[in-house]
C-alpha cells in the first residue's frame, strides 16, 4: 500500500478542501440514502487520514497506524456507493477535480485489496469475455438480426467512413438494444457509410476505471484503436456517453469522435433525415457523462426541437444541474437498492413536468429509468433520442 495512485495535483487539491459540505448537498447518493458518509467531504476526510497514516515521518512522529481491516471495509463501501455523476465537482467552490480523485481512490482501494466483491466479477468478466456482462463477445452485433429489413452484411463491412461503436449495454441488454437498432436505421436512411465492429469491439474501458481496474485499460484501448484502423474509418460515432467520454479523455485522438446527438443534428440540418409530425410532450434528461462530462447540452435539444409536433419542456434541474438517474459508477452492481432510490427521485422530477416521455441520450440512463418505470407501473415513456427520431422517421 502506497500513495502512488494519486498525482501531486490531487494531493494538493485534497488540502484545498474547506469542508464546506456543498458537495453533500448536491450528491444524489446522499439525498437518496440520507447517509452523509457517502458525500465527497467525508470521502476526502477519510482519504487524507489514510494518506497520512502511510507516510513514514508521520508514523514516526505520532505513532499512527493505518486503518484496521474493518475500517478499510467500511470506508471502501462508502467510496463505491457513488454514481460518479460529477455533481460534486460541478459545485465545488475551490475547483477540486473530484471525479478524477474518486477514480484514483477506487484504484487505490483495489491495490489495497479493500473493495466490494462485485469488483472481482467485473474484472473476471472483462478478462474472459471482453465485455462487462460476461456475454459471448462474438454476439455483440446479434441485435441486428432483430431488425426489420436489415442488410445482408448486417452492417459489418470490411471498411467504411464511419464506425458506430455500440457499447456493452446497447449490445446485450434487450431494454437498450432498440437504441442501436434505431440509430442504424436512421444512418441507413440518411445514406451514411458506416460499419459496426462486431466481435472486434471490446469494452471501451469505462467500467474498469469505475471499478478501480485502470491497470487493465491499456490492452483494451490498443485493441479498439487497431480495430478501427483496420476499418480505415475517419470517424467514430457513439450513442453511449461513457464510451464517448473514454475516447475523448483517455484515447489518443487518432480519429474524429462524435456523439450521436452531434452527428444526428448535422444530418437533420442537411435535410438527410426525413421526419414527419410526432405529437408528443417530452422532457430531456442530460446524461452525466454527456452533460457535465463532455459539456454537450445544446445538440440534443436542437434534435428534439427539430422534430415537428414535439412539445419540449425542461426539467426543473437541467443541463449542468441535471440530477443523475442512478445508473452510473457501477452502482447498480454494488448497491441496486440505492440505484433504484436515485432513479425514483429522477422519475418524480420528470413527472412534475407533465411530460408524456422522458428523452435522454444514454443507453444506461434509458435502462435505469425504464427499469424503475416498469417495475412501478409508472405511466411514462422512456426513450433514447435515437428512438424519438426513429418514431418520427418517414418510411
Secondary structure as UniProt FT lines:
FT   TURN            4..5
FT   HELIX           8..16
FT   HELIX           22..26
FT   HELIX           28..33
FT   HELIX           36..38
FT   HELIX           40..54
FT   HELIX           56..62
FT   HELIX           69..80
FT   HELIX           87..91
FT   TURN            93..94
FT   HELIX           98..111
FT   TURN            112..113
FT   HELIX           118..129
FT   TURN            132..133
FT   HELIX           137..139
FT   TURN            140..141
FT   HELIX           142..146
FT   TURN            148..149
FT   TURN            152..155
FT   STRAND          162..165
FT   HELIX           168..172
FT   HELIX           174..189
FT   TURN            190..191
FT   STRAND          194..195
FT   HELIX           198..200
FT   HELIX           206..210
FT   TURN            211..212
FT   HELIX           214..216
FT   HELIX           217..230
FT   TURN            231..232
FT   STRAND          235..238
FT   HELIX           241..249
FT   STRAND          256..259
FT   HELIX           260..269
FT   TURN            270..271
FT   STRAND          280..284
FT   HELIX           289..293
FT   HELIX           298..305
FT   TURN            308..309
FT   STRAND          310..313
FT   HELIX           319..321
FT   TURN            329..330
FT   HELIX           331..334
FT   HELIX           336..351
FT   TURN            352..354
FT   STRAND          357..360
FT   HELIX           363..375
FT   TURN            376..377
FT   STRAND          381..384
FT   HELIX           385..392
//
